């Protein structure tokens, strides 16, 4: 039974298996580790979790062949040679290329069970529809799995409490839920010693669970202390608060330490037992059973062509402020990048409306941005990042994922963060040396893509507003300066 590095649980390939009836193969790939400049905490998380799981299986009595190899296929071939294996079985991988690799090398696969919805079931659901959107899928999921339902109606009488979860960042200096920092053990320390020296970001500090026991602790903490305050400020950004009340459970779900079903069950049980605010509970459930599952399913629906989409013909490289090769005077970008450097993490609005927004309006090449985020976020994976970056953030799929580009000027960031106060750039200005780069690039982005955006009814008002700008020529001149400074790392 081949257990891949994002399938670390006793379900899937090991469901129903007992020590003595199979051998477990786990392979660490040199090629995979060397393929990107990974965030140090991302690389540590995956390798440490794999080694901890191997140790747990051995303690349970399984024979585990845990090996490092130049590539995954090389590790498989060496295992076959060493043990004269008749059959190799694995759960369906989490990536298109991984699935193709197993097929090429004669590995039998069983159905992936790490989600509420298998992608084949999603494909059957969407097939008769001329169009579909996440909200339709989310309601179907809620109904199918009877999550937050009162009979055949949504609990509380409505499906979506989004309007209650868009409050501005609080100014009262409140404290936010604490999380356990898990002590690094000998396995963690050995992994750190094995990592390449040229990785990026802060060393692991015990933030990210590497065992199921740690992941269950994190889930319990969120349900007890984070779930109630989560909702109202889930879209707000505070420079000094890297997670606020967000659950930070995504890494544990994405590598298999937690199953989304048990996460949602725990949240719904707490909601009903403690009468928690429904806007917080529904908002979190929508992230898990709605958005996360939708991203997983459309990845499989649209691959493999999806990763080459570039509807806006964007070709700018990832800016040096993202890669850690430059600083910036843009306080919102600086604080978000500090969160990424220190934790390998930024919450969804920082990802979409700061990093994604800047990449969108600057015209960063979609695959380059996807690859960078994949490498630098602890919860990154191709299935996560492709739809979120190419579809949601960069509109590179031309509207398959989102009905309009998520571009904004500095006004949105000023409203939803505390970064603009004291920043040398003014979110209200679009020209001049102190104009906010987001505001300048927003109008330049609309002007550059006027023809395509003008055909989108949801962008009609913005395109009309751009056409009325009396200083559009000056804005576009300033945009040239902003983009040159962004490329040079001097913005």
C-alpha positions as a printed NumPy array, in Angstrom:
array([[  0.   ,   0.   ,   0.   ],
       [  1.627,   3.246,  -1.18 ],
       [  0.747,   6.159,   1.103],
       [  1.454,   9.523,  -0.494],
       [  2.543,  12.576,   1.46 ],
       [ -0.867,  14.263,   1.492],
       [ -2.823,  11.123,   2.464],
       [ -1.585,  10.645,   6.017],
       [ -4.433,   8.772,   7.667],
       [ -5.782,   5.287,   8.323],
       [ -8.525,   5.698,   5.739],
       [ -7.889,   5.641,   1.976],
       [ -5.189,   3.129,   1.08 ],
       [ -5.06 ,   1.772,   4.63 ],
       [ -8.798,   1.535,   5.25 ],
       [ -9.526,  -1.882,   6.743],
       [ -5.862,  -2.907,   6.596],
       [ -4.127,  -4.543,   9.538],
       [ -0.448,  -5.165,  10.325],
       [  0.735,  -8.293,   8.572],
       [ -1.582,  -8.169,   5.557],
       [  0.355,  -5.547,   3.615],
       [  3.564,  -3.564,   3.523],
       [  3.396,   0.248,   3.506],
       [  5.537,   2.268,   1.103],
       [  6.318,   5.95 ,   1.721],
       [  8.702,   7.863,  -0.572],
       [ 10.353,  11.241,  -0.102],
       [ 11.284,  12.608,  -3.53 ],
       [ 14.498,  14.597,  -4.013],
       [ 13.079,  15.974,  -7.256],
       [  9.959,  17.249,  -5.492],
       [ 11.959,  18.915,  -2.733],
       [ 14.288,  20.513,  -5.241],
       [ 11.608,  21.563,  -7.729],
       [ 10.808,  24.886,  -6.021],
       [ 12.191,  27.3  ,  -3.504],
       [  9.795,  26.067,  -0.849],
       [  8.908,  27.964,   2.278],
       [ 10.875,  26.299,   5.044],
       [  7.742,  25.612,   7.111],
       [  5.949,  24.105,   4.108],
       [  8.765,  21.656,   3.371],
       [  9.165,  20.779,   7.036],
       [  5.424,  20.233,   7.521],
       [  5.048,  17.643,   4.761],
       [  8.248,  15.69 ,   5.451],
       [  7.825,  15.732,   9.224],
       [  4.189,  14.651,   8.98 ],
       [  5.196,  11.783,   6.675],
       [  7.906,  10.604,   9.057],
       [  5.649,  10.893,  12.086],
       [  2.948,   8.879,  10.325],
       [  5.469,   6.213,   9.355],
       [  6.559,   5.978,  12.991],
       [  2.937,   5.65 ,  14.126],
       [  2.308,   2.845,  11.63 ],
       [  5.409,   0.996,  12.828],
       [  4.254,   1.375,  16.431],
       [  0.932,  -0.148,  15.354],
       [  2.816,  -3.141,  13.917],
       [  2.943,  -2.32 ,  10.2  ],
       [  6.044,  -3.007,   8.147],
       [  6.899,   0.361,   6.578],
       [  9.386,   0.898,   3.763],
       [ 10.205,   4.55 ,   4.251],
       [ 12.735,   5.689,   1.69 ],
       [ 14.231,   8.734,  -0.024],
       [ 14.644,   8.481,  -3.798],
       [ 15.537,  10.752,  -6.727],
       [ 11.882,  10.642,  -7.852],
       [  8.654,   8.979,  -6.76 ],
       [  8.803,   6.436,  -9.627],
       [ 12.406,   5.655,  -8.706],
       [ 11.345,   4.974,  -5.132],
       [  8.569,   2.699,  -6.372],
       [ 10.954,   0.807,  -8.653],
       [ 13.485,   0.323,  -5.847],
       [ 10.743,  -0.937,  -3.544],
       [  9.552,  -3.419,  -6.141],
       [ 13.09 ,  -4.67 ,  -6.693],
       [ 13.819,  -5.026,  -2.98 ],
       [ 10.6  ,  -6.8  ,  -2.004],
       [  9.485,  -8.671,  -5.158],
       [  6.073,  -6.99 ,  -4.936],
       [  3.142,  -8.477,  -6.82 ],
       [  0.699,  -5.576,  -6.376],
       [  1.   ,  -1.918,  -5.419],
       [ -2.205,  -0.147,  -4.394],
       [ -2.684,   3.551,  -3.604],
       [ -5.531,   5.954,  -3.086],
       [ -6.146,   8.263,  -6.037],
       [ -3.599,  11.076,  -5.785],
       [ -4.471,  14.707,  -5.166],
       [ -2.99 ,  15.9  ,  -8.454],
       [ -3.546,  15.285, -12.144],
       [  0.117,  14.509, -12.768],
       [  0.239,  12.204,  -9.756],
       [ -2.69 ,  10.183, -11.047],
       [ -1.105,   9.909, -14.489],
       [  2.187,   8.802, -12.906],
       [  0.535,   5.973, -10.99 ],
       [ -1.274,   4.826, -14.116],
       [  1.994,   4.786, -16.113],
       [  3.694,   2.64 , -13.493],
       [  0.965,   0.078, -13.029],
       [ -0.211,   1.122,  -9.574],
       [ -3.783,   0.125,  -8.772],
       [ -5.857,   2.949,  -7.314],
       [ -8.848,   3.102,  -5.043],
       [-11.305,   5.998,  -4.872],
       [-10.097,   9.135,  -3.101],
       [-12.085,   9.575,   0.119],
       [-10.582,  12.739,   1.628],
       [-13.468,  15.038,   0.658],
       [-17.228,  15.23 ,   1.032],
       [-17.61 ,  15.114,  -2.746],
       [-15.635,  12.969,  -5.171],
       [-14.86 ,  14.755,  -8.414],
       [-16.731,  12.129, -10.443],
       [-19.879,  12.894,  -8.452],
       [-19.354,  16.609,  -9.035],
       [-18.96 ,  16.007, -12.773],
       [-22.265,  14.124, -12.79 ],
       [-23.942,  16.963, -10.843],
       [-22.783,  19.7  , -13.217],
       [-23.143,  17.776, -16.496],
       [-26.811,  18.641, -17.193],
       [-26.335,  22.298, -16.211],
       [-25.654,  24.978, -18.81 ],
       [-23.866,  26.948, -16.115],
       [-23.118,  26.528, -12.434],
       [-21.578,  28.472,  -9.583],
       [-20.191,  27.731,  -6.161],
       [-23.366,  28.809,  -4.339],
       [-25.415,  26.187,  -6.249],
       [-22.889,  23.499,  -5.376],
       [-22.732,  24.627,  -1.742],
       [-26.495,  24.32 ,  -1.293],
       [-26.446,  20.899,  -2.942],
       [-23.667,  19.802,  -0.579],
       [-25.553,  21.077,   2.47 ],
       [-28.68 ,  19.219,   1.382],
       [-26.902,  16.   ,   0.366],
       [-24.988,  15.72 ,   3.646],
       [-27.642,  17.346,   5.83 ],
       [-25.287,  20.004,   7.193],
       [-26.822,  22.946,   9.079],
       [-30.271,  21.897,   7.945],
       [-33.659,  22.056,   9.658],
       [-35.53 ,  19.353,   7.791],
       [-35.253,  20.328,   4.136],
       [-34.583,  24.005,   4.921],
       [-31.342,  25.721,   5.937],
       [-30.891,  26.289,   9.641],
       [-31.897,  29.851,  10.474],
       [-34.02 ,  30.195,   7.353],
       [-31.296,  31.294,   4.942],
       [-28.367,  29.669,   3.181],
       [-25.85 ,  32.454,   3.37 ],
       [-24.953,  34.931,   6.138],
       [-22.19 ,  36.642,   4.165],
       [-23.582,  40.135,   4.761],
       [-22.986,  39.694,   8.514],
       [-19.334,  38.745,   8.027],
       [-17.895,  41.844,   6.382],
       [-17.223,  44.094,   9.341],
       [-14.252,  46.426,   9.297],
       [-11.236,  45.574,  11.448],
       [-11.959,  46.33 ,  15.103],
       [-10.086,  49.224,  16.696],
       [-10.506,  48.172,  20.327],
       [ -7.233,  46.259,  20.587],
       [ -9.05 ,  43.034,  21.473],
       [ -7.176,  39.791,  21.925],
       [ -7.619,  36.961,  19.447],
       [ -7.783,  33.21 ,  20.131],
       [ -4.481,  31.607,  21.077],
       [ -3.255,  28.388,  19.522],
       [ -0.909,  25.742,  20.891],
       [  2.638,  25.781,  19.606],
       [  3.672,  22.127,  19.55 ],
       [  7.136,  21.287,  20.821],
       [  9.507,  20.123,  18.093],
       [ 10.605,  16.53 ,  18.732],
       [ 13.562,  14.535,  17.443],
       [ 11.818,  13.768,  14.143],
       [ 11.135,  17.479,  13.579],
       [ 14.742,  18.346,  14.335],
       [ 16.042,  15.639,  12.01 ],
       [ 13.845,  16.967,   9.198],
       [ 15.166,  20.482,   9.742],
       [ 18.718,  19.173,   9.52 ],
       [ 17.888,  17.445,   6.221],
       [ 16.291,  20.46 ,   4.509],
       [ 18.239,  22.371,   1.845],
       [ 19.866,  25.568,   3.107],
       [ 18.42 ,  27.815,   0.4  ],
       [ 14.763,  27.594,   1.431],
       [ 12.827,  30.741,   2.318],
       [ 10.939,  31.872,   5.416],
       [ 11.178,  31.448,   9.177],
       [ 12.061,  28.152,  10.797],
       [  9.18 ,  26.007,  12.077],
       [  8.012,  27.018,  15.543],
       [  5.439,  24.318,  16.215],
       [  2.535,  26.241,  14.683],
       [  1.55 ,  23.563,  12.161],
       [  0.367,  20.116,  13.344],
       [  2.449,  17.219,  12.047],
       [  0.484,  14.415,  13.749],
       [ -3.191,  13.571,  14.003],
       [ -3.098,  14.126,  17.763],
       [ -1.807,  17.667,  17.215],
       [ -4.388,  18.283,  14.485],
       [ -7.202,  17.193,  16.814],
       [ -5.874,  19.619,  19.427],
       [ -5.994,  22.423,  16.875],
       [ -9.556,  21.505,  15.86 ],
       [-10.699,  21.435,  19.492],
       [ -9.098,  24.834,  20.154],
       [-10.844,  26.42 ,  17.196],
       [-14.243,  25.011,  18.095],
       [-13.867,  26.134,  21.734],
       [-12.332,  29.591,  21.249],
       [-12.161,  30.588,  17.584],
       [-15.464,  29.627,  16.019],
       [-17.666,  32.165,  17.793],
       [-15.589,  35.287,  16.95 ],
       [-14.643,  34.015,  13.493],
       [-17.484,  35.287,  11.335],
       [-17.899,  39.067,  11.657],
       [-14.265,  39.909,  10.933],
       [-13.316,  37.043,   8.616],
       [-12.664,  39.53 ,   5.775],
       [-10.777,  42.066,   7.909],
       [ -7.006,  42.492,   7.939],
       [ -4.815,  43.582,  10.862],
       [ -1.083,  44.012,  10.388],
       [ -0.266,  42.752,  13.881],
       [ -2.607,  39.741,  13.722],
       [ -1.538,  37.054,  11.287],
       [ -4.536,  34.738,  11.817],
       [ -7.124,  36.682,  13.886],
       [ -9.919,  34.118,  14.512],
       [ -9.284,  31.988,  11.425],
       [ -9.139,  28.268,  12.112],
       [ -5.714,  27.527,  10.541],
       [ -6.966,  23.968,   9.968],
       [ -6.304,  23.896,   6.221],
       [ -2.882,  22.24 ,   6.469],
       [ -4.28 ,  19.4  ,   8.56 ],
       [ -7.108,  18.759,   6.103],
       [ -4.902,  19.111,   3.026],
       [ -2.39 ,  16.46 ,   4.089],
       [ -4.992,  14.121,   5.554],
       [ -4.515,  14.531,   9.306],
       [ -8.122,  15.724,   9.584],
       [-11.104,  14.837,   7.424],
       [-13.434,  17.698,   6.459],
       [-16.419,  15.617,   7.579],
       [-15.144,  15.444,  11.155],
       [-14.299,  19.145,  11.081],
       [-17.796,  20.121,   9.948],
       [-19.389,  17.657,  12.374],
       [-17.489,  19.196,  15.294],
       [-18.488,  22.706,  14.251],
       [-22.155,  21.838,  13.748],
       [-22.306,  19.991,  17.061],
       [-20.861,  23.015,  18.861],
       [-23.354,  25.281,  17.089],
       [-26.341,  23.286,  18.263],
       [-25.047,  22.575,  21.785],
       [-23.836,  26.102,  22.57 ],
       [-26.207,  28.146,  20.421],
       [-23.292,  29.827,  18.645],
       [-23.825,  32.739,  16.23 ],
       [-25.053,  31.223,  12.988],
       [-23.188,  33.754,  10.849],
       [-19.856,  32.498,  12.244],
       [-20.777,  28.837,  11.949],
       [-22.283,  29.107,   8.46 ],
       [-19.386,  31.248,   7.268],
       [-16.871,  28.619,   8.333],
       [-18.926,  25.703,   7.005],
       [-19.179,  27.493,   3.649],
       [-15.381,  27.715,   3.509],
       [-15.051,  23.958,   4.033],
       [-18.047,  22.262,   2.437],
       [-18.546,  24.977,  -0.179],
       [-15.409,  26.721,  -1.367],
       [-12.766,  24.088,  -0.523],
       [-14.769,  21.258,  -2.07 ],
       [-15.68 ,  23.364,  -5.099],
       [-12.02 ,  24.194,  -5.752],
       [-11.12 ,  20.503,  -5.478],
       [-13.826,  19.471,  -7.93 ],
       [-13.347,  22.129, -10.609],
       [ -9.609,  21.42 , -10.578],
       [-10.366,  17.899, -11.82 ],
       [-13.14 ,  19.077, -14.148],
       [-10.945,  21.583, -15.992],
       [ -7.522,  19.96 , -15.935],
       [ -5.095,  19.568, -17.613],
       [ -5.642,  22.576, -19.896],
       [ -6.619,  24.827, -17.016],
       [ -3.077,  25.506, -15.824],
       [ -2.144,  27.118, -19.151],
       [ -5.017,  29.639, -19.101],
       [ -4.025,  33.277, -19.542],
       [ -7.098,  35.169, -20.756],
       [ -5.622,  38.597, -19.928],
       [ -2.28 ,  37.82 , -21.621],
       [ -0.347,  38.68 , -18.477],
       [  3.404,  38.075, -18.634],
       [  5.054,  40.055, -15.835],
       [  7.333,  38.047, -13.499],
       [  6.515,  37.54 ,  -9.831],
       [  7.697,  40.767,  -8.153],
       [ 10.776,  40.627,  -5.902],
       [  8.757,  41.837,  -2.91 ],
       [  6.902,  38.499,  -3.069],
       [ 10.022,  36.376,  -3.414],
       [ 11.732,  37.986,  -0.427],
       [ 14.275,  39.818,  -2.575],
       [ 12.952,  43.326,  -1.861],
       [ 11.098,  45.366,   0.734],
       [  8.231,  47.752,   0.023],
       [  6.725,  50.966,   1.401],
       [  3.238,  49.572,   0.731],
       [  2.23 ,  48.753,   4.299],
       [ -0.521,  46.288,   3.365],
       [  1.853,  44.288,   1.16 ],
       [  4.654,  44.503,   3.715],
       [  2.47 ,  43.203,   6.55 ],
       [  1.002,  40.395,   4.428],
       [  4.462,  39.325,   3.31 ],
       [  5.634,  39.407,   6.933],
       [  2.825,  36.972,   7.768],
       [  3.889,  34.727,   4.87 ],
       [  7.565,  34.889,   5.843],
       [  6.922,  34.175,   9.52 ],
       [  4.192,  31.537,   9.159],
       [  3.909,  30.425,   5.523],
       [  0.35 ,  31.694,   5.789],
       [ -1.937,  34.638,   5.121],
       [ -5.695,  34.438,   5.404],
       [ -7.96 ,  34.418,   2.354],
       [ -8.516,  38.179,   2.036],
       [ -4.805,  38.949,   2.293],
       [ -4.216,  36.34 ,  -0.406],
       [ -6.981,  37.594,  -2.702],
       [ -7.186,  41.347,  -2.147],
       [ -3.535,  42.159,  -1.394],
       [ -1.268,  39.605,  -3.086],
       [ -3.732,  38.485,  -5.759],
       [ -5.015,  41.991,  -6.414],
       [ -1.51 ,  43.357,  -6.925],
       [ -0.59 ,  40.457,  -9.225],
       [ -3.83 ,  40.891, -11.193],
       [ -3.589,  44.632, -11.731],
       [  0.153,  44.464, -12.419],
       [ -0.293,  41.67 , -14.977],
       [  1.769,  38.889, -13.354],
       [  1.953,  35.695, -15.411],
       [ -0.665,  33.261, -13.999],
       [  1.396,  30.084, -13.777],
       [  4.355,  31.938, -12.246],
       [  2.078,  33.362,  -9.544],
       [  0.443,  29.978,  -8.977],
       [  3.8  ,  28.258,  -8.636],
       [  5.03 ,  30.896,  -6.181],
       [  1.964,  30.584,  -3.954],
       [  2.092,  26.793,  -4.13 ],
       [  5.659,  26.867,  -2.814],
       [  5.204,  29.51 ,  -0.13 ],
       [  1.94 ,  28.666,   1.615],
       [  1.882,  25.826,   4.119],
       [ -1.506,  24.689,   2.858],
       [ -0.498,  24.933,  -0.788],
       [ -1.051,  22.22 ,  -3.385],
       [ -1.672,  22.354,  -7.114],
       [ -5.384,  21.568,  -6.692],
       [ -5.664,  24.384,  -4.138],
       [ -3.711,  27.044,  -5.959],
       [ -4.72 ,  26.577,  -9.602],
       [ -8.413,  27.505,  -9.268],
       [ -7.768,  30.041,  -6.512],
       [ -4.985,  31.867,  -8.346],
       [ -5.707,  31.342, -12.044],
       [ -9.477,  31.535, -11.612],
       [-10.319,  33.611,  -8.559],
       [ -7.365,  35.962,  -8.106],
       [ -6.044,  36.552, -11.633],
       [ -9.151,  36.001, -13.772],
       [ -6.868,  34.123, -16.151],
       [ -9.61 ,  31.642, -17.028],
       [-11.759,  34.424, -18.482],
       [-14.606,  33.939, -16.035],
       [-14.957,  30.182, -15.48 ],
       [-14.315,  30.562, -11.755],
       [-15.429,  34.117, -10.982],
       [-17.992,  36.278, -12.742],
       [-15.731,  39.335, -12.602],
       [-12.108,  40.154, -11.764],
       [-11.419,  40.787,  -8.093],
       [ -9.545,  44.01 ,  -8.773],
       [ -9.761,  46.966,  -6.438],
       [ -8.04 ,  50.212,  -5.679],
       [ -6.763,  51.332,  -2.322],
       [-10.249,  52.176,  -1.024],
       [-11.092,  48.534,  -0.284],
       [ -7.825,  47.951,   1.549],
       [ -8.311,  51.188,   3.485],
       [-11.759,  50.011,   4.543],
       [-10.85 ,  46.443,   5.491],
       [ -7.362,  46.854,   6.99 ],
       [ -5.389,  49.06 ,   9.347],
       [ -2.479,  49.401,   6.924],
       [ -3.292,  52.658,   5.149],
       [ -2.915,  54.83 ,   8.245],
       [  0.692,  55.97 ,   8.29 ],
       [  1.464,  54.508,   4.848],
       [  3.359,  56.859,   2.586],
       [  0.889,  56.08 ,  -0.199],
       [ -2.559,  57.709,  -0.183],
       [ -5.389,  55.328,  -1.163],
       [ -7.457,  58.274,  -2.44 ],
       [ -4.833,  59.374,  -4.973],
       [ -4.214,  57.806,  -8.363],
       [ -1.456,  60.121,  -9.652],
       [  1.656,  61.582,  -8.082],
       [  4.52 ,  60.058,  -6.131],
       [  2.321,  59.436,  -3.094],
       [ -0.57 ,  57.851,  -4.998],
       [ -1.497,  54.374,  -3.789],
       [ -0.14 ,  51.838,  -6.286],
       [ -3.351,  49.821,  -5.94 ],
       [ -5.448,  52.825,  -6.959],
       [ -3.197,  53.706,  -9.889],
       [ -2.951,  50.129, -11.146],
       [ -6.676,  49.511, -10.732],
       [ -7.603,  52.159, -13.306],
       [ -4.704,  51.198, -15.559],
       [ -5.841,  47.552, -15.394],
       [ -9.343,  48.487, -16.533],
       [ -7.951,  50.674, -19.335],
       [ -5.554,  47.933, -20.501],
       [ -8.366,  45.381, -20.599],
       [-11.194,  47.714, -21.631],
       [-12.395,  45.595, -24.528],
       [-12.627,  42.337, -22.569],
       [-14.027,  43.916, -19.398],
       [-16.486,  46.068, -21.31 ],
       [-18.248,  42.905, -22.444],
       [-18.811,  41.856, -18.821],
       [-22.051,  43.31 , -17.455],
       [-20.688,  43.165, -13.903],
       [-17.839,  45.486, -14.915],
       [-19.922,  47.99 , -16.924],
       [-19.992,  50.604, -14.158],
       [-16.242,  50.38 , -13.563],
       [-15.425,  50.638, -17.272],
       [-17.743,  53.648, -17.6  ],
       [-16.041,  55.247, -14.595],
       [-12.639,  54.744, -16.185],
       [-13.816,  56.406, -19.38 ],
       [-14.931,  59.462, -17.402],
       [-11.544,  60.015, -15.752],
       [-10.218,  63.403, -16.823],
       [ -6.671,  62.433, -15.814],
       [ -6.583,  58.96 , -17.359],
       [ -3.477,  59.746, -19.414],
       [ -1.642,  60.85 , -16.276],
       [ -2.847,  57.754, -14.419],
       [ -1.453,  55.508, -17.11 ],
       [  1.854,  57.387, -17.093],
       [  2.039,  56.906, -13.337],
       [  1.224,  53.207, -13.813],
       [  4.323,  52.822, -15.983],
       [  6.426,  54.209, -13.128],
       [  4.686,  52.01 , -10.553],
       [  5.241,  48.837, -12.589],
       [  8.885,  49.681, -13.179],
       [  9.383,  50.2  ,  -9.431],
       [  7.509,  46.961,  -8.666],
       [  9.797,  45.041, -11.031],
       [ 12.886,  46.69 ,  -9.561],
       [ 11.83 ,  46.109,  -5.976],
       [ 11.779,  49.815,  -5.124],
       [  8.046,  50.454,  -4.718]])
